Amino acid sequence: MRSSIIRHVKNFAGFTLLELLITLVILSIVLGGGVPMLIDLVKSSRLKGSVNDTYALLQYARSDALRKGEDRYVVWDQNGDKWCAAVAINADCNCLSEDCSIDGVLRQINSDDYSGVTLVASGMGSTRFDGLRGLAGGGNGTVRYQLLDGGTTEAEVRVVVSVLGRVHYCKETGSVGDYPECE
């Protein structure tokens, strides 16, 4: 009885070389296709994060201006690859080198959190939301976030602030998120 159990266990003790090779081939095919997709997913997530956080920052600045009855500014600063946007009480604050907090609370986004995402601000040194109506004055316009690959734009999403203070976003190029197409 004992010898038949040992013989039975010896027959099923491991994998054959053929089974191991087939498993390795299947694994290499899955990883070979999966890694590039994972890298694209991470890059796309960074772009979506920067756009969504910018949208939230602008909405917060507008609602805070209306709530407090005081003007609020979203300042945009850029130095080479480094960029930032922050809610401030004046347009002079440089969020790359200064603390732009209001009442000890810092509302800011910066390029360190979104590596590989480039900011292209057109017409936006700062955006002022007035405390009476929430209208955008001064630097209302468009901010573009881009993913670059070897100097070519892989994907681009715009965040637009209208004169009325309304904020919306749209996709210019690439297949990132379910943003509406820009007109």
N, C-alpha and C positions, 0 to 999 in steps of 0.2 A: 504494500500500500504506500509506504513512504517513498520508495524508489519511483513509483509512478507519478507521484506529486512532484518530485524533483525533476523528473524528465519532462513533465508538462510545463513547469516554470522555465526550464532551459529553452524550450522551443519558442517561448514568447518573451525573451529577455531583452530585445532591442529592435532597432530599425535596420532595414537592409540599406546598403549603400545607394541603391536605386531610389528608395523612398526618401532618403536624405537629400539626394541631388534634386529630385523633383520639388521638394519643399523649398530648397534654396533658390531654384529658378523662379518659382511662383513668388516668393518673398522679394526677390530682386526686381521683378516686374512691377509689383505693387509699390515698392519704395521708389523705384525710378520714376514712376508717374506721379506719385503722391507728394514727394518733396517739393518739386516746382510749384505744384498747386498750393501747398501749404505756405510757401514763401509769398506767392501772389496774394493769398488770403490775408497774411499778416500786413503786407503793404497796403492793401485795400482797406483793412481795418484802421490803420493809422490815418489814412486820408479821411475816412468816414468820421473818425473820432475828432479830428481837427475841425471839420465842417460842423458837426453837431455841437461841439463845445463852443465854437464861435457863435453859432445861432443862439445857444443858451446864454452866452455872455451878453450879446446884444439885447436879447429879450429882458434879461435881468437889469441891465442899465436903464432901459426904457421904463420898466415897471418901478424901479427904485426912484427914478426921477419923478414919476407921477405920484408915488407914495409919499415922498419927502417934500415935494413941491420945489425941488432944487434941480438945477441943471446937472446932468451926468455926462461924462465923456468916456468914450471907448477910444483909447490911444493905441495907435499902431506904430511900432518901431521895428526897424530892421537894420542889421549890420552884417553884411555878407550872408552866410547861411543861417545866422541866428535871427530869430524874429519873436515878437511877443505881441499880445493884445491884453489890455487891462482896463478895468473900470476905474475912473478917477474923478476927482472933483474939479480938475482943471485940465486944459489941453496941453499944458507944459510938461506933464509927467513923462519921463522916459522909463518905460517899464523894463528896459534892458539893464539900467544902472540904478534905478530908484525904487523905493517902496511906494506904490501907488494905492495903498490900502485906505479905505474909508472907515472910520470908527474902529480901527484895528482889524478889519476884515479885508483880506486881499482876494479879489476876483481877477484871476489872470490865467492866460494860457500861453505856453511858449514852445519853441521848436524842440526843446530837449525831450518833451513828451511825445513828439511825433517825428522821429527820425526818418529822413527820406522825403518828407513833405516840405514843399517850397511854397512860401507865401509871395503872392504878387498882388500888391495893393495898388489899385488905380484910383486916384482921387481921394484917398483916405489917409490923412495924417492923423486925424481924430474925427470921431463922429459924436456930435453933441445932440443929446435928447433934452428938450426943454421940459422944465418941471410943471408947466401949465397944461400942455396938450400932448406931450410925448412926441412932438414932431422932431424929425432929424434935421439938424442944420449943419452948415459947414461942410463936413466931409461925408455926406451921404453919397453912396456910390457902391462900387463892387469890390469885393475881395475875392481873389482866386487862389485856390489851393491846387497844387500840381504834384503829381508823381512823375519824376523824371527818370528815364532809363537811357543812359549814354547821351544825354543832351536832347533827346526827343521826349515830348510829352506823352506819357503812357496813359494818364487820366487827369482830368481837370474838373473841379466842381467850384461853382461860384456861390458866394453868399452876397445877397443884394439888399441894401437898405434904401427904401424909397424916401422921398421928401416927407411923406406922412408918418415916417417912423416904422413902417411895416418891414419885416424881415422875411425873406424867403431864399431858397436855394434851388439851384438847378445844375444839371450835369452838362458840361460842354463836350467832353470827349471821354472815351474809355467805358469800360463796363464795371462801374463801381456803384454798389448800392442800388436802391430803387428810386433815385432822385428823378424828378421830371426833367425832360430835355429842355435846354435853354432855347429861347426863341430868338 
